[in-house]
């Protein structure tokens, strides 16, 4: 009898373990703390669970800046099964450290090399794929079209036209540009576009890959254009005290009229009280005539930690994420562009504007803090912020960035 009961108990434990393995608990960590990304993430999880009813999902949400520090800790100490992160060089350190799993099998099984082909190179290192892209979004200048109309300002297409628009705005008591540089990265949007428009895509990628000295005269030419904005007071003076969202109310209140930002900002502007017909989008103006157009369109992505406990369900999640259904659903909420060719683009004027701009681009940059290694990106963006406050420090800033380039890229 004792052996029979022991056998029953052993069978019960085995059965319980089997049920647990079948059910699974998928742990997901993300930095989708803003309202629209949070809503989109919930829709993604709901859609996944509808197709995989036996999988429980535990979702942990972090704020953006906290997540950048936290991910380095939990990938090694207590890895979840799925993490949100970024494509290109931003995923490279985790790949090289063996912290992200190779998901080439998911790409092959789902035919993602065709449907997600535009992001293939950004997700590939050493011939293998290390994540699945969620969406991408154009950067450019979002502006108060009603203010422009009231003041008779035509949409600028060249740098000189932009400076003239800024002068008119300033004359009418409006600071031309919002900026919140407390978290540093918004300054990189400015630098990237200025470099892309002054020197071009190939030069910009060589710079972020450590092949060009920061003391090069062509880099100084970029800061000379930026100084056109600084010396004339065309950018919010107190920007280091503001996060990017905190600078949006300045535009909502009409104290500023433009913002160099990604398309995700539209949702925040509308939540702040602006109507869609008060906002418009323009590509960053031409600076060097005849230079092939290049744009900023960062790719957001999801990855599986190498030590994920539920690898099977994690791969199912990535397979669903890359589907046309999921990409249509989440990007409609985000107001961003799906990467899957099976997805549908929402009837949104900003998305249409983004598609039009990106379709003409001769090169697409990921963003300074994704195209450059993390250490270089941090030092670079600290320098950008310092320049905006103290433009007279430029030579010292560039010397510091050059010393960092030699150390980080190991060049002479």
N, C-alpha and C positions, 0 to 999 in steps of 0.2 A: 504493500500500500504506500509505504514511504517512497519507494522508487517510482511508483506510478504518479504520485503527487509531484515529485521532483521533475519527472518527465513533462507533466502538464505545465509546470512553471517554466521550464526551459523552453517549451514550445511557445508559451505565451510571450516570453521575452523575444524569441526569434520573430514571431508574428508582428509584435509591436515594432521591432526594428525594421521589418520589411515595410510596414505601413508608413513609418516615418520616412524611410528612404524614398518611397513612392511619392509621398506628399511633398516633402522637401520644404525648406524655408530659405527663400532667396533674400539675402541681405544686400540692400542697395544704399550706397552713400552718395549724396549729391550736394552741390552748392547752389541749388535752385531755390533760393530763399525769397527772391522777388516775386510779386503776385503772379505775373504771366507765366514765368518758368515753372513756378510751383503748380499752377493749374495744369500746365501742359504735362508735367511729370506725373501728376495724378491720373490724367487721361491715358498716358502711356501705360502706367501700371494697371489701370482698369482694363484696358484693351488686352494686355498680356494675360491677365488673370482670366478673362472671358474665354481665351483660347487654351488656357492651361489651368483649369479649375482645381487641380490637385496641388497646385503650388501656392504656399503661403508666402507673402512678401512683407519683409520688414524694411521700412524706408527711413533712413536717417538724413535729416536736412541740416546743412551747415551754412553759415553766412560766407560770402565770397572770400574775404581776406583770411578768415579763420581756417577755411578749407585748404588754402594753399600750404599752411603749416601742418594741418591735421593729416593730410593725405600722406605725407612722408612718414608720419608715425604709424598710422593704422595699416599701411601697406606691408610694413615689416612686423609690427607687434600683433595686430588682430585684424587681418584683412577681411573685408566683406566679400561678396561674390561679384558685385558690379560697382564700378565707380564712374562718375562723370569726370571728364578731363578735356584735353585739347589735342588736336592733331599736330603733326609736324615735329619741330624741335622740342615742343613742350612735353611730348610723350617720350622722346628719345632717352632722357636720363633714366626713366623707370624701365624702359626696355633694356637698356644696357646693363642696368643693375639686376636684371632678372626678376623684376617685380610685376611686370605685365605678362599675361599669357599670350602665346601665339594663337591667333584665331583664324589662320588661313583656311582651316577646314570649313569654318562657317561661311567664309566668302565663296569658297568653291561650291559647297553644297547649295547655296542660295543664288548662285550666279551673280553675286554682287560686283564682280569685275566689270560686268556690263551695266547693271542698273545703278551702281554707285561709282561708275568709272571716273567721274570728274574728281573724286576725292581719293582715288586709289593711291596716287603717289604720296599724298599727305598722310596716309595710314600705313605706308610701307617702309620698313627698314630691313636691310639685308635680304630683300626679296620676299619678306613675310609680312602679313598684316597683323596689326596689334590692337585693333579696335574697330568699331563701326561708327561712322559719322551720323550725327543727328540732323544737322542743318548747317547752313551758312547764311551770312547776312552781309549786305553791303554797308560800307562806311561812306561818309560824305558829309555834306552840310545840310542840316535841317534848319529851316528858317521860318519866321513869322511872315507868311505871304500877305496877310492883311496889313501889316506895318509897311512892308515894301510897297504895296499898292497905294497906301495912304500917302507915302512920301515920294511916290513916283520913281521908285528904284527898280530898274530892270534886273532880271536875274543875271548875275555876273558869270561870264564864261572865261575871262582871263584874269590874271593877277591884278593888272591895273584897274580893271572894272570892279574887282572885289575891294580894292583899296578906296576907290571912289565911293562905293556903296557904304563902306565903313565911315568915311568922312561925313557923308550925309547923315547917317545915323547918329554919329557923335555930335554933330551940329545941332541935332534935335533932342539932345539929352539922353540918348540911348547908347549904352555900351554895346558895341557890335556883337561880341562873342561871349557866351557863357562858357565856363570851364570850372570843373571841380577836380583838383589835382591832389587831394588829400591821400588818395590811394595810388598816386603816381601814374598808373597806366593810361589815363585819358590823354596825358601829354604825348604819349607815343603815337596816338592817332595823328596828331599834328605833325610830328617829326616824320613819320612814314610818308604822309602825303606830300609834304614839302620835298622830301628827297626823291620820291617817285616822279614828281613834276619838274624838279630841277635837273636831276641826273638820270632818271629812268630806272626801269625794273632791274635790269642786269646789274647795274651799279649798286642798287639798294640791297640786292641779295648777296652780292660780294661783300658789302659792308657788314651785313648782319652775320655773314659766315667768316668774318675775321680776316678777309683778304685785302682790305683797304685800311690804311691808317686813319684814325680819327682826326689827325692833324692835316690831312690832305686838303688842299685849297677848295676842292669840290664839296667837301663836307662843310667847310666854313661858308661857302656860298649858300648852303641851306639855311644856316643860322642867320645869315644876312637878310634873307627874305622873312624869316620869323621875326627878326628885329623890327621889320616894318610894322608889325602888329604891336609889339611890346612898347616901342618908343612913343607911339601915338595913343597908347591907352586903349587899344581896340579889343583887349581881352580883360575879363574881370580881374581886378587887381588883387582881390583877397581869395583867389582860387585855392591856395593851399589849405584853407580852413574848411573847404567844402568837399564832400564826396560828390560823385558825379550826379547822383539823384538830387542832392541838395542844391545843385546849381540849376536844376530845371525850373523851380519856381521863379527864378529871375526872368526866365524867358516867358513863362506863363503870365507874369505881371507886366510884361512889356518893358522891363528894365534892360533886357538884352534882346537881340533879335535873331541870333544864329548860334548853332552848336555843331562843332565837328564831333560826330558821334556815330555809333552803329544804329542799325534800324530798330534795335530793341528799345531805344529811347522813346519811340513814338507812343508806345503804350503808357509810359510814365508821364509823358506830356499830356495825353488825353485824360489820364486819371487825375492830373493836376487841374483840369478844367478847360484845356484847349480843345476846340472842335477840329475835326479833320480838315475842314476848309480854311482853317487859320494856319495850318502847317503845310509846308511843301519841302521838296528835296531837290538839291542840285549836286551834281558831281563836283569834286574839288576842282577849282579852275585851272586852266592851262598856265604854266609859267614859261617853260622853254618851248617855243613854237616848233611844231613838227615832231615832237617826241611822242612815240607810240604810247597810247593811254594804258595805264596800269591802275589797278584798284586794290583796296583792302577788302577782303571777304573771309574773315576767320571761320574755321570749321570747328564746331563743338562736337564732341564725340564721347562714346562710352567704351569702357575697357573692363576686362576680367583680370583681377589680381592673380598672379601666378599661384598663390597659395589659397585660392578660393575653396571653400568647403563644399559648395554645391556647383561644381563645374558644369554638369549636364544641364541644369536649369538656367545657368548663366548664359550658356550658348544658345539656348532656346530664346532667352530674352533678347540677345543681340540679333538673332534671326528675325524676331518680330520687329525690333527697332528699325531694321533696314528695309522692311516691307513698305510698299507704296501706301498701304492703308495707314500704318502707324505714322509715316512721315507726313502724310496729308493732314492727319488729325492734329499732331502736336505743333506743326508749323503754322497751321491756321490759327491756333491759340497764341503762339509766340509772335506771329507777324513776321516770320522769317521764311527763308527759301528752302524747300526740301531739296535733298540731293538726289533722291531716287527718281529715275526717269519714269517710274510707274506712279509717282505721286502727282497730285493736282495742286496747282498754285491758286490760292484764294483770290477773290476779286477785290484786291486792295491796291490803291494807287501807288503806295510806297513799294510794295512787292513788285509791281509792274515796272516801276522806275528802276528798281534794283536789277531786275532781269535785263532791262534795256541797257543799263550801264555795263553790267558784267558780260553781256554778250559781245560787247565791242572791245573788251579789255584784251590787251596783248600779253598781260601777265597779271597774276593774282597773288598778292602778298597775304600772309596769314595774320600778321600783326607783329610789332617789334618784340613783344615779350613772348612770342611763339616762334618767330624766325631766328631769334638770337638765343644762345644758351641762357639759362636762368640767372647765373651770376652776372653775365654781361648785361642782360636786360635790366636787372635791378640797379646796377651802377649807372647804366645809360639813362634810365628814367629819373633817377635822382639828379643827374646832371641836367636833364631837360627842365625839370621843375626849378632847379637853381637858376638856370639861364633866364627863365621867365620872370623871376624875381630880381635877379642881379645880372643883367645882360653884360655888364662890364667884367664879369668873371669868366667870360667865354674861353680865353686862352688857357686858364687854369683848369677849367672843366674838361676841355678837349685833351689836355695833357694827362689828366687823370683817367679819362676814358681810354686813351692810347696805352697807358701803362697797364690798364686792366685787360685790354685786347691782347697784349703780348703775353701776359700771365695766363689768361684763360684759354687762348687758342694755341699757346706754346709756340709763338713766332718770335723771330729776332727783330 
